[in-house]
Amino acid sequence: MFHEVSDASPSLLSLTPRGNSPTLSPIIGLSLCSPVHIVLLGDSTLDNSRHVDVSIQKLLAAECSAMGWECTFLAQDGANLDDVAMKQLGRIPDSATHVILSVSGNDLLRLLNELSADSFAPRAVYKAVTVRLDDICQKMRQVLQSVTAIGCHVACCTVYAPQFDQVLLKMLVSTSLAVHNGRIRKMARDMGLSLIDLAFICTQPSDFANALELSTRGGNKVASNLCRFVRENPPECLPRAGLPPESRSTGMLLSSWLPQVACCTCAEKTRLYADPEVLELRVDEEQLKSRNCVSVQPVAQSPTTREFSQKQEIWRRRKC
């Protein structure tokens, strides 16, 4: 469960656990004086502002302001794995300490579009859940390897299941996501990355604003798990701890041996974040505007990704 952290300044968020759960003590290990710079990479899972009034970005930005963290939003509605590799990775700031990646959902959606155009012919379905899923997995692995080479704390996300009501779509999505998410979990274990299991967190109809996009309630769940990941992985234990910033751009190959010089208590290991509890994170817009510790640097949406996102309205309307 997410922990409320007291601060000298009033918090911008009201964190209320569901039911009558007792308030827990703050998570130990993260100094509030340590520079924390969070970067969000990926698609509309982390960039759902077009679909809800209180987006994940607003929720996270409010917590960052309250905690004195910095955050750069590079995730983009409609982005796929190629977009992350070519347009987002190169914009990660040198000061980044935590990178959160949620991508590949749109790659799977493109695959669904192709199957729909083929009227879900058995041969096309078989190719999709074998060869095409393998291709997506390989791209995902390459993106994760590139992110890991930077030397930040990295959390990758599984893909939640859309809320389709058609039996055929449900069966196809269930089968494909079981394979795909299983591979993401294995990659996280193999690379020692943290895992935010959205497939387990976002399962209720009320977690969705439409068949594809998360609601404010679902966004609260995601933002809470993101913040816990940041709190439990302090900057002092970065794989690149102690290195000057320029070493990241001139010698990323160093990351292959840097963890060996870290202390044993700071060694990278896979941590699972999958708390489905609903925490009411509320944003105070006026106070948020008055804070300057959040660096919002969104990627301008390209015509290609914008067009792709708009074309998916046919799937968003398939609400159960």
N, C-alpha and C positions, 0 to 999 in steps of 0.2 A: 504494500500500500504506500502511496505517496505520503511524505512527511511534511508537515508544516514547519517552516523555519522562521523563528522570530528574528526581527531586525529592528534597529534603532528607528528607522524611518517606517511610516505606515506602508503596509504591503498593498500592492495594487490588486491583489487577488484575494478572494474569500474562498478558502479551501475547506470544504465541508464533506467529510466522508459520509457515504450512504448509511442510513440507519443510525444507530446509537453507538457506533464504534468509538472507542476512546481515542483521544489525541495522543499520538506517539511522539517520542522524542526525536529531535533532528538527526539526520544521518551523519555519522561521524566520518571525518576524513577529508572534507573539502574546506579549505580555508577561504573565507570570504574575501581575503586580500589577494588571493591568487587570480591572475588574469584568465578569464574564461571567455573563449570566443567560439560560439556554436555556428555551424554551417549546415543548412538544409539543402540537400540535393534530391532531385527526382521529379515527380509528376504531381498531379492534382491531389494525391493523398496528403501531401504537405503544402499544397497551394490550392485550397478549396474556397478562396475568398469570393470567387465568382458564383458560388452556389449557396453560401450561407452568410449571414450578417456578422456573426462572431466566428472568424476563421481560426484555424490552428496557428497561423502566423500571429494573429492578434493575441491569442492566449499565451503563446510562447514569448512574444515581445513584452507583454506585461510582466511576466515572471522575470525576464531578463532585466527589465528596468528596476524591479524590486530588489533583485539580487546583485545588481551592478555588473551583470554579464553583458557581453556583446554578442550580437547575432546577425548573420548575413544570410538572407533568403535567396537562394539560387534555384530552388525547385520551381517548376513551371507547369501549369495546367496543359496537358496534351503532350508532354515530353516523353520520349522513349529512351531506350538504352543508348542509341547512337547520339541523341541530343545531349545526354549527360556526358558522354565521352568527349564530344566535340565542342560543346558550348558551355558546360558548367564546370567541369574539372579544372580547366585552365584559369578559372576565376576564383578559386579557393584562396583566401588571403593567407599570407605567410604567418599571420598571428593566430590562425585557426588552431583550436585545441580539441574540439569535438566535431566530428562529421557524422551526420545522420542521413542515410540513403534509403529512399523508398522509390523503387523504379521497377519496370518490367510489366506492370499492369497494362500499360498501353500496347506493349508488344504482344501480349496475349489477346488484347482486344482487337488488334489488327488481324490476328489469326482468326478470331471469331468472325470478323467481317468477311474474310476470304471464304470461310466455311459457309456462311450465309449465302454468299454469291454462288457457291456450288451446290446450294440446296441441301447441305449437310450430307453429301454423298458418302457412303461408307469408306470408299478409297481415300477421299479427302480427309475424313475424320481420322483414319488410321495414320496417315502421313503427318497430320497435325500433332497428334499425341506421341509421336515417335521422333521423326526427323526434325520437325520444326521446333518442338520443345527443346530438343538437344541444342539447336542453334541458339535459341534464346538463353539457355543455361550457359553456353560457352561465352556469349557476350557479357552476361552477368558476372561471370568469373573474372573476365578481363577488366571490367569496370572496378570490381572489388579489389583486384590486385593493384590497380592504379591508385585507388584511394588509400589503400593500406601503405603504399610506398611513401606517402607524404609524412607518415609518422605521427598522426593524430590518433586519439581514441575514436574508433569507428563502430557505429551500430548500423546494421542493415535490417530491413524490415521484410517480413513475409507479405504476401498479397492477400487481402481479405476477399471473401466471396461476394460478388454482386448479388443483389436481392431480386433475382429473376423469378417469375412465377411459372414459366413454361417448364414442363417436366423434362423435355429434351435438353433445354439449355441448362437446367439444374444438374442433370446427370453429366453433361459434357464439362461444365465448369468444375464440378466436384472432382471428377477424374483428373482433369488437367492440373488443377491447383494442388491436389494431393501429391502429384509427381513433382511439380515445379517447386512448391514450398518445401518438400522434403529435400530437394537439392539445395535450396537456399540455406536450410538449417545445417546441412552437411558442410557447405562451404564456410559457414560461420564457425563451425567447430574446427575445421581444418586450418583456418586462418587465424583462429583465436580472437574472433570479433564478437562483439556483443550482438544480441538478437532481440529485436522488438517484434514480437509475434502478433502482428495485426490480424492474422487469420483466426487467432484465438480470442483476441480482444474485442473485435468488432463483428458480432454475430447476430445482434438483435435488430429487428426492423426499425426501432427507434434510433439506432445508431446511424441511420442513413437519411439524407435529405431527398434522395431519389435512388433509383436502382443502382447507381454507380458511385455517387459521391457521399462522403460522410456528413452527417448533421453536426450541429453544435455539441450535442450529447456525445456522439462518437469522437468528435474532435477533442473534447475534454479528456476522454480516455487516452487518446494518443498523446496529447500534450503532457499529461501526467506521467506517462511512462518515459517520454523523452526527457523530462526534467529529472526523473529518478536516475536515468542513465548518466546524465551529466554530473549529478551530485555524487554518485558512487564511483566515478572515475576521475579523480582529481588531476589537474594539470601537472602536478609534481611528479606523477607517475607516467608521463608520456613516454612512448618509445624513443622519442628524440630528445628527452630531457637533458638539458645542459648544453645543447648545440646552439650555435648562433643561427638566426633565421636564414642567412644566406646559404647555409649548408643544405637547405631543403631544395633549392633550385639548382645548385651546382653538383649535388651528389646524392640523388635519391637512392642510388644503389646501396648507400650506407645502411638503409633501413633493414637490409637483409641480416646484418649482424648487430645492429644497435641494441635490440632487446637483450643481448647477452651481457651487456654491461649494466643493465638496470638491476636494482636490488630485488631480492626474491619476493619482497612484499609488494612490489609494484609490477610484477610480471604480468604481461598481457594474458588474459584468459577469457573464455566465452562466458558471458553472463546473459541470462534470459530475463527479459522484461515482458510480462504477459499478464498484468493485473487488469481484470475487466471491471473493477469497481468504478462507479461514476463519481467523480469529484467536481463540485461546482466551482469552476474557475471563472471569476467575473472580471471583466476589463473595465477599468476607469479610463475612458477616452481622454478626458482633459488632463489628468495626471500623466498619462502616457505621453501626450504631446509635449509636456513640460520637461520630460527626461531626455537626455542626449546620449545615454550609454548604449543605445541600440542602433547598430548600423544596418539599415535596411537597403540592400543593393539587389533588387530583383533583376532578373534577366528579361530584357524586352522580348515579348512573345513574338516569335517569327511567324510570317504568314502561313508556313507549313503546319506548325504545331497548332496555331489558332484554327485553321481550317479543319484539321483532324479533330480537335476538341469539339467544334461545332457540329461535325458530322455524327458525333456519338450521342446526340440528343435522342435518336431512335432507341438506343439502349437505356438511356436514363429514364425514359418514359415507361419502361417495362417494370413498373413497380408492382410488388406482390400485393 
